[in-house]
Amino acid sequence: MSDLFESEENENTQDVLIEESIKGSYLDYSMSVIIGRALPDARDGLKPVHRRILYAMSELNLSHRSPYKKSARIVGDVIGKYHPHGDTAVYDALVRMAQDFSMREPLIDGQGNFGSVDGDNAAAMRYTEARMAKVSEELLRDLEKDTVDFVSNYDDSMSEPDVLPSRVPNLLLNGSSGIAVGMATNIPPHRLDELIEALLIRIDNPQSTVEDLMAVVKGPDFPTAGIIFGRKGITDAYTTGRGRIKVRAKTHIEQKTNKEVIVIDELPYMVNKSRLIENIAQLVREKHIEGISEIRDESDREGIRVVMELKRDAMSEIVLNNLFKSTQMQTTFGIIMLAIVNKEPKVFTLMELLDLFLNHRKTVIIRRTIFDLGKARARAHLLEGLKIA
């Protein structure tokens, strides 16, 4: 009997080289991460998890005027209906969408502890509440008018939008960062008014150049502000899709009875304030940076204020240069404008991203018009029938 089973098993078994099997499996995994998790769509600027969070919130009627709803309820809807992954990952994404120090224009209006620039964690999802920010409603506007394609969810039990109609150039507005397999994206945020001016230039003059666009889009604009040094990195990023920019903390000098005081007003993007203060204090203790007698954090709800009192014989310019050299008061932001188009990852220039958004909006408006026309014709047909009756 055992020989019979073995012969049947051998007939149904196919020998495969292990390297070929691993190569095929890893390629499938790579494409799943690239398309389905780590990289944003160039049209609406959202990764799948962010799009699903906003769509789930719209299905819960959580507009910017609605009462807040528990974050746990939102996360439950997202993972139960659209995103079959861990609840922690979804909640982390939701929290970041509500942080005004992470997003140029937060997509979620959060109530409760959603973390801080000091690196404090958000409260558990059972405590915090959320609803959509006003700008998110512009990302979802006209979704019900057949403006975008819908696809089946993970178990084919319902459908979800493949992309949002997005009246806002969200990819450039809020930027995006993510590490996929063999590639990564790191797009900085920008000012909305500058992006709108650039879009108008592309509409009015399709022959416009990158120089024309850079006349209105001066460069990235981070939610934590800071000062960008040099134009070369910005020009490289906008013309090739890749570049490196230096971002410094904004400081000013105050006078205090025979000595100077350095005050930090703004930090480079994604720099942890409390960790920076600890690092400076440690460098002072170890004599790597000299001239600082005291450092304290006077930040409040009005903004950041980190005060460093200098010794009487210390020169503020020399101390500042040492701080920029040795701490995260100066950082480098590596720009990689990588996004998904037609299910493929590609590095784009500034002009290409603006044109992709305009083409997306053109498609949305055409589909919306066809939908409205169909509704109007159906209404006219009904009225004609009532007129005859």
FIKE-540808 format. One line per 4 residues: their letters; for each residue x, y, z of C-alpha. Coordinates in nm, 4 decimals, always signed. Each point is the difference from the previous one (the first is absolute). Layout:
A = X,Y,Z | ...;
This chain:
MSDL = +0.0000,+0.0000,+0.0000 | +0.2812,+0.2422,+0.0918 | +0.1720,-0.0699,-0.3359 | -0.3243,+0.0961,-0.1798;
FESE = -0.0203,+0.3328,+0.1873 | +0.3673,+0.0716,-0.0722 | -0.0444,-0.0618,-0.3737 | -0.3052,+0.2303,-0.0151;
ENEN = +0.1888,+0.2684,+0.1950 | +0.2994,-0.0256,-0.2351 | -0.2256,+0.0402,-0.3048 | -0.1472,+0.3243,+0.1427;
TQDV = +0.3343,+0.1442,+0.1119 | +0.2056,+0.2255,-0.2236 | +0.3675,+0.0729,+0.0623 | +0.0826,+0.3719,+0.0132;
LIEE = +0.3385,+0.1632,+0.0501 | -0.0021,+0.1696,+0.3396 | +0.1621,+0.3170,-0.1369 | -0.2738,+0.0302,-0.2637;
SIKG = -0.2720,-0.0534,+0.2608 | +0.1467,+0.2590,+0.2362 | +0.0547,+0.2460,-0.2856 | -0.3622,-0.0279,-0.1141;
SYLD = -0.1425,+0.0209,+0.3519 | +0.2152,+0.2981,+0.0948 | -0.0920,+0.1808,-0.3217 | -0.3691,-0.0460,+0.0821;
YSMS = +0.0617,+0.1280,+0.3527 | +0.1998,+0.2966,-0.1307 | -0.2751,+0.1115,-0.2369 | -0.2588,-0.0400,+0.2764;
VIIG = +0.2000,+0.2298,+0.2293 | +0.0781,+0.2503,-0.2778 | -0.3534,+0.0287,-0.1380 | -0.2104,-0.0912,+0.3017;
RALP = +0.1715,+0.1497,+0.3028 | +0.3128,+0.2161,-0.0137 | -0.0320,+0.2451,-0.2910 | -0.2627,+0.2697,-0.0709;
DARD = -0.2122,+0.0354,-0.3119 | +0.1138,+0.3024,-0.2024 | -0.3608,+0.1114,-0.0571 | -0.1357,+0.0379,+0.3548;
GLKP = +0.3301,-0.0240,+0.1880 | -0.1280,-0.2731,+0.2316 | +0.1256,-0.3434,+0.0932 | -0.2702,-0.2701,+0.0146;
VHRR = -0.0273,+0.0158,+0.3813 | -0.0576,+0.3779,-0.0021 | -0.2557,-0.0249,-0.2803 | -0.1847,-0.2753,+0.1846;
ILYA = -0.0047,+0.1993,+0.3240 | -0.1547,+0.3015,-0.1749 | -0.2492,-0.2143,-0.1916 | -0.1036,-0.1839,+0.3176;
MSEL = -0.0481,+0.3351,+0.1755 | -0.2138,+0.1276,-0.2875 | -0.2111,-0.3159,+0.0237 | -0.0452,+0.0800,+0.3713;
NLSH = -0.1095,+0.3547,-0.0991 | +0.2844,+0.1531,+0.2000 | +0.0117,+0.3410,-0.1684 | +0.1872,+0.2934,+0.1547;
RSPY = -0.3294,+0.1149,+0.1556 | -0.1025,-0.3416,+0.1377 | +0.0501,-0.1045,+0.3625 | +0.3309,-0.1752,+0.0648;
KKSA = +0.0008,-0.3796,+0.0013 | +0.2314,-0.2327,+0.1916 | +0.3178,-0.0835,-0.1922 | -0.0488,-0.3673,+0.0902;
RIVG = -0.3297,-0.0013,-0.1928 | +0.1656,+0.1499,-0.3076 | +0.2937,-0.2419,+0.0165 | -0.2413,-0.2922,+0.0403;
DVIG = -0.1888,+0.0986,-0.3142 | +0.3224,+0.0401,-0.1974 | +0.1531,-0.3374,+0.0888 | -0.3328,-0.1831,-0.0127;
KYHP = -0.1109,+0.1298,-0.3381 | +0.3012,+0.1112,-0.2013 | +0.3442,-0.0459,+0.1567 | +0.0736,-0.3537,+0.1293;
HGDT = +0.3054,+0.0959,+0.2059 | +0.0759,+0.0804,+0.3624 | -0.2040,+0.2574,+0.1885 | +0.3171,+0.1649,+0.1339;
AVYD = +0.1259,+0.0826,-0.3495 | -0.3352,+0.1522,-0.0968 | -0.0213,+0.2050,+0.3204 | +0.3577,+0.1244,-0.0449;
ALVR = -0.0926,+0.1186,-0.3503 | -0.3156,+0.1691,+0.1331 | +0.1977,+0.1738,+0.2756 | +0.2552,+0.1399,-0.2447;
MAQD = -0.2800,+0.1331,-0.2217 | -0.1169,+0.2081,+0.2982 | +0.3389,+0.1433,+0.1047 | +0.0556,+0.3612,-0.1037;
FSMR = +0.3762,-0.0429,+0.0474 | +0.0069,-0.2966,-0.2423 | -0.2503,+0.1147,-0.2645 | +0.0028,+0.3360,-0.1799;
EPLI = -0.3812,-0.0237,-0.0113 | -0.1256,-0.2677,+0.2443 | -0.2630,-0.2236,-0.1611 | -0.1587,-0.0983,+0.3313;
DGQG = -0.1303,+0.2183,+0.2815 | +0.0977,-0.1816,+0.3179 | -0.1265,+0.0500,+0.3538 | +0.2176,-0.1224,+0.2842;
NFGS = +0.3701,-0.0778,+0.0261 | +0.1364,-0.0571,-0.3513 | +0.3682,+0.0284,+0.0947 | +0.2378,+0.2952,-0.0041;
VDGD = +0.3131,+0.1346,-0.1648 | +0.1871,-0.1296,+0.3084 | -0.0645,-0.3553,-0.1171 | -0.2766,-0.0765,+0.2498;
NAAA = -0.2216,-0.2850,-0.1153 | -0.3687,+0.0514,-0.0694 | -0.2519,-0.1325,+0.2498 | -0.1507,-0.3430,-0.0672;
MRYT = -0.2675,-0.0113,-0.2680 | -0.2721,-0.0637,+0.2581 | +0.0615,+0.3490,+0.1431 | +0.0479,+0.2212,-0.3063;
EARM = -0.2737,+0.1179,-0.2354 | +0.0129,+0.1202,-0.3581 | -0.1881,+0.1353,-0.2988 | +0.1047,+0.1161,-0.3451;
AKVS = +0.1670,+0.3370,-0.0446 | -0.1628,+0.2377,-0.2467 | +0.2710,-0.0558,-0.2619 | -0.0740,-0.3753,+0.0007;
EELL = -0.3524,+0.0676,-0.1201 | +0.1558,+0.1589,-0.3094 | +0.1948,-0.3209,-0.0602 | -0.3281,-0.1959,+0.0089;
RDLE = -0.2272,+0.2514,-0.1768 | -0.2090,-0.1463,-0.2880 | +0.0978,-0.3563,+0.0939 | -0.3674,-0.1008,-0.0238;
KDTV = -0.0218,+0.1246,-0.3618 | +0.1927,-0.2873,-0.1613 | +0.3107,+0.2173,-0.0312 | +0.2481,-0.2796,+0.0810;
DFVS = +0.0168,-0.3761,-0.0366 | -0.0925,-0.2256,+0.2897 | +0.1701,-0.3337,+0.0672 | -0.0931,-0.2958,+0.2177;
NYDD = +0.1352,-0.0092,+0.3529 | +0.2234,-0.2799,+0.1300 | -0.2815,-0.2576,+0.0325 | -0.2207,+0.1196,-0.2898;
SMSE = -0.2825,+0.0818,+0.2409 | -0.0119,+0.3735,-0.0819 | +0.1734,+0.2612,-0.2130 | +0.2381,+0.2880,+0.0696;
PDVL = +0.1330,+0.2857,-0.2184 | +0.3190,-0.0696,-0.1935 | +0.0871,+0.3706,+0.0358 | -0.1769,+0.3066,+0.1415;
PSRV = -0.1296,+0.2852,-0.2233 | +0.2229,+0.2420,+0.1947 | -0.0583,+0.3662,-0.0782 | +0.3265,+0.0704,+0.1841;
PNLL = +0.3550,-0.0878,-0.1231 | +0.0540,-0.1975,+0.3186 | +0.3232,-0.1770,-0.0993 | +0.1893,+0.3295,-0.0228;
LNGS = -0.2069,+0.1704,+0.2708 | +0.0700,-0.2500,+0.2792 | +0.2866,-0.1946,-0.1518 | +0.0592,-0.3673,+0.0685;
SGIA = +0.2696,-0.2337,+0.1260 | +0.0260,-0.3753,-0.0093 | +0.2432,-0.2868,-0.0436 | -0.1076,-0.2744,-0.2389;
VGMA = +0.2120,-0.2893,-0.1290 | +0.3035,+0.1250,-0.1898 | -0.1310,+0.3568,-0.0148 | -0.1194,+0.2852,+0.2200;
TNIP = -0.1883,+0.3270,-0.0298 | +0.0553,+0.3251,+0.1871 | -0.2094,+0.2879,-0.1338 | +0.0012,+0.3268,+0.1987;
PHRL = -0.3177,+0.2029,+0.0701 | -0.0750,+0.3322,-0.1708 | -0.2238,+0.3064,+0.0392 | -0.3474,-0.0413,-0.1512;
DELI = -0.0166,+0.3541,-0.1420 | +0.3301,-0.0502,-0.1849 | -0.1162,-0.3337,-0.1419 | -0.3233,+0.1579,-0.1247;
EALL = +0.1993,+0.2761,-0.1729 | +0.2200,-0.2654,-0.1637 | -0.3062,-0.1957,-0.1178 | -0.1450,+0.3174,-0.1531;
IRID = +0.3273,+0.0563,-0.1859 | -0.0158,-0.3542,-0.1425 | -0.3643,+0.0494,-0.1039 | +0.0535,+0.3414,-0.1612;
NPQS = +0.3355,-0.0833,-0.1587 | +0.0686,-0.3696,-0.0704 | +0.3412,+0.1050,-0.1396 | +0.1096,+0.1413,+0.3361;
TVED = +0.3342,-0.1110,+0.1432 | +0.1225,-0.1119,+0.3399 | +0.1469,+0.3481,+0.0443 | -0.3496,+0.1471,-0.0466;
LMAV = -0.1352,-0.2357,+0.2667 | +0.2856,+0.0720,+0.2405 | -0.0824,+0.3695,-0.0228 | -0.3148,-0.0771,+0.2032;
VKGP = +0.0950,-0.3270,+0.1761 | +0.2988,+0.1304,+0.1936 | +0.0752,-0.3358,+0.1586 | -0.1274,-0.2446,+0.2630;
DFPT = -0.1882,+0.1409,+0.2987 | +0.0200,-0.2198,+0.3075 | -0.2664,+0.0041,+0.2743 | +0.2698,+0.0630,+0.2615;
AGII = +0.1443,+0.2767,-0.2235 | +0.3785,+0.0381,+0.0227 | +0.2346,+0.1595,-0.2528 | +0.1050,-0.1693,-0.3260;
FGRK = +0.3567,+0.0837,-0.1034 | +0.0908,+0.0215,-0.3688 | -0.1994,-0.0380,-0.3219 | +0.1925,-0.2782,-0.1731;
GITD = -0.1676,-0.2853,+0.1867 | -0.3448,+0.1439,-0.0727 | +0.0823,+0.0503,-0.3696 | +0.1369,-0.3553,-0.0272;
AYTT = -0.3125,-0.1444,+0.1617 | -0.2423,+0.1952,-0.2197 | +0.1859,-0.0732,-0.3256 | +0.1081,-0.3627,+0.0574;
GRGR = -0.2178,-0.1267,+0.2862 | +0.2989,-0.0414,+0.2329 | +0.1889,+0.2516,+0.2129 | +0.1411,+0.0748,+0.3444;
IKVR = -0.0841,+0.3107,+0.2022 | +0.1433,+0.1275,+0.3270 | -0.2538,+0.1121,+0.2595 | +0.1042,+0.2057,+0.3021;
AKTH = -0.1757,+0.0969,+0.3188 | -0.1088,+0.3644,+0.0085 | +0.1685,+0.1862,+0.2835 | +0.0398,+0.3514,+0.1328;
IEQK = +0.2298,+0.1635,+0.2541 | -0.1198,+0.1801,+0.3126 | +0.2091,+0.2156,+0.2333 | -0.0022,-0.0666,+0.3748;
TNKE = +0.2221,+0.1936,+0.2433 | +0.3481,-0.0275,-0.1482 | -0.0667,-0.3267,-0.1835 | -0.1852,-0.1313,-0.3031;
VIVI = -0.2864,-0.2487,-0.0202 | -0.0664,-0.2257,-0.3013 | -0.3705,-0.0749,-0.0514 | -0.1263,-0.2728,-0.2365;
DELP = -0.3349,+0.0985,-0.1569 | -0.0421,-0.2713,-0.2655 | +0.1407,-0.3493,-0.0510 | +0.0877,-0.2007,-0.3114;
YMVN = -0.2713,-0.2413,-0.1154 | -0.0459,-0.3177,+0.2084 | +0.2582,+0.0998,+0.2639 | -0.0937,-0.1113,+0.3516;
KSRL = +0.0280,+0.3096,+0.2224 | +0.0593,-0.1715,+0.3345 | +0.2603,-0.2317,-0.1530 | +0.1751,+0.2998,-0.1572;
IENI = +0.0168,+0.1775,+0.3382 | +0.1392,-0.3142,+0.1657 | +0.2601,-0.0318,-0.2760 | +0.1122,+0.3628,+0.0385;
AQLV = +0.0212,-0.0385,+0.3795 | +0.2110,-0.3141,-0.0373 | +0.2376,+0.1691,-0.2475 | +0.0408,+0.2909,+0.2444;
REKH = +0.0763,-0.2387,+0.2890 | +0.2571,-0.1845,-0.2128 | +0.1635,+0.3331,-0.1010 | -0.0663,-0.0627,-0.3726;
IEGI = -0.1934,+0.3275,-0.0083 | +0.1214,+0.2835,+0.2192 | -0.1495,+0.3329,+0.0968 | -0.3471,-0.1140,+0.1153;
SEIR = -0.0720,+0.0453,+0.3715 | -0.3666,-0.1043,+0.0086 | -0.2631,-0.1478,-0.2315 | -0.3735,-0.0125,+0.0672;
DESD = -0.3225,-0.0640,-0.1886 | -0.2500,+0.2871,+0.0202 | -0.2271,-0.1323,-0.2772 | -0.3755,+0.0327,+0.0419;
REGI = -0.3139,-0.0117,-0.2128 | +0.1078,+0.3188,-0.1756 | +0.3051,-0.1697,-0.1483 | +0.3517,-0.1287,+0.0523;
RVVM = +0.2450,+0.1913,+0.2197 | +0.3206,-0.1733,+0.1059 | +0.2297,+0.2357,+0.1932 | +0.3788,-0.0423,+0.0251;
ELKR = +0.1762,+0.2472,+0.2294 | +0.3640,+0.0602,-0.0939 | +0.2992,+0.0665,+0.2204 | +0.1166,+0.3604,+0.0157;
DAMS = +0.3038,-0.0524,-0.2226 | -0.1833,-0.2197,-0.2557 | -0.0754,+0.1224,-0.3528 | -0.3452,-0.0976,-0.1239;
EIVL = +0.1067,-0.0469,-0.3653 | +0.2722,-0.2500,+0.0917 | -0.2327,-0.1934,+0.2334 | -0.2732,-0.0070,-0.2669;
NNLF = +0.2370,-0.1320,-0.2661 | +0.1085,-0.2788,+0.2363 | -0.3648,-0.0834,+0.0731 | -0.0847,-0.0166,-0.3714;
KSTQ = +0.3016,-0.2228,-0.0586 | -0.0498,-0.2407,+0.2908 | -0.3770,-0.0226,+0.0586 | -0.3300,-0.0379,-0.1827;
MQTT = -0.0390,+0.3761,-0.0044 | +0.1112,-0.0561,-0.3595 | -0.1218,-0.3035,-0.1944 | +0.0053,-0.1211,-0.3587;
FGII = -0.3280,-0.0895,-0.1694 | +0.0525,-0.2359,-0.2926 | -0.2778,+0.0565,-0.2530 | -0.1157,-0.2986,-0.2085;
MLAI = -0.3217,+0.0809,-0.1877 | -0.1052,-0.3612,-0.0542 | -0.3681,-0.0873,-0.0427 | -0.2304,-0.2546,-0.1618;
VNKE = -0.1553,+0.0554,-0.3443 | -0.1806,-0.2750,-0.1917 | +0.1048,-0.2509,+0.2678 | +0.3686,+0.0780,-0.0583;
PKVF = +0.2457,+0.1981,+0.2158 | +0.1787,+0.2904,-0.1666 | +0.2060,+0.3052,+0.0986 | -0.1674,+0.3225,-0.1159;
TLME = +0.1000,+0.3617,-0.0469 | -0.2071,+0.2847,+0.1438 | -0.1573,+0.0710,-0.3398 | -0.0920,-0.3654,-0.0543;
LLDL = -0.1730,-0.0231,+0.3394 | -0.2010,+0.3170,-0.0700 | -0.0997,-0.1298,-0.3452 | -0.1031,-0.3378,+0.1437;
FLNH = -0.2250,+0.1763,+0.2494 | -0.1558,+0.2183,-0.2717 | -0.0646,-0.3036,-0.2223 | -0.1608,-0.1774,+0.2947;
RKTV = -0.2245,+0.2999,+0.0670 | -0.0923,+0.0167,-0.3687 | -0.1079,-0.3661,+0.0096 | -0.1981,+0.0576,+0.3205;
IIRR = -0.1811,+0.3046,-0.1425 | -0.0876,-0.1804,-0.3248 | -0.1395,-0.2994,+0.1915 | -0.1902,+0.2285,+0.2382;
TIFD = -0.1513,+0.1892,-0.2932 | -0.1087,-0.3238,-0.1689 | -0.1589,-0.1129,+0.3279 | -0.1842,+0.3322,+0.0468;
LGKA = -0.1138,-0.0083,-0.3638 | -0.1412,-0.3500,+0.0457 | -0.1880,+0.1117,+0.3116 | -0.1342,+0.3077,-0.1813;
RARA = -0.1172,-0.2072,-0.2977 | -0.1738,-0.2472,+0.2297 | -0.1699,+0.2903,+0.1783 | -0.1008,+0.1577,-0.3334;
HLLE = -0.1467,-0.3305,-0.1169 | -0.2025,-0.0239,+0.3220 | -0.1270,+0.3569,-0.0379 | -0.0972,-0.0640,-0.3628;
GLKI = -0.2067,-0.2962,+0.1177 | -0.1691,+0.2114,+0.2681 | -0.0705,+0.2708,-0.2585 | -0.1738,-0.2495,-0.2305;
A = -0.1968,-0.1462,+0.2898;
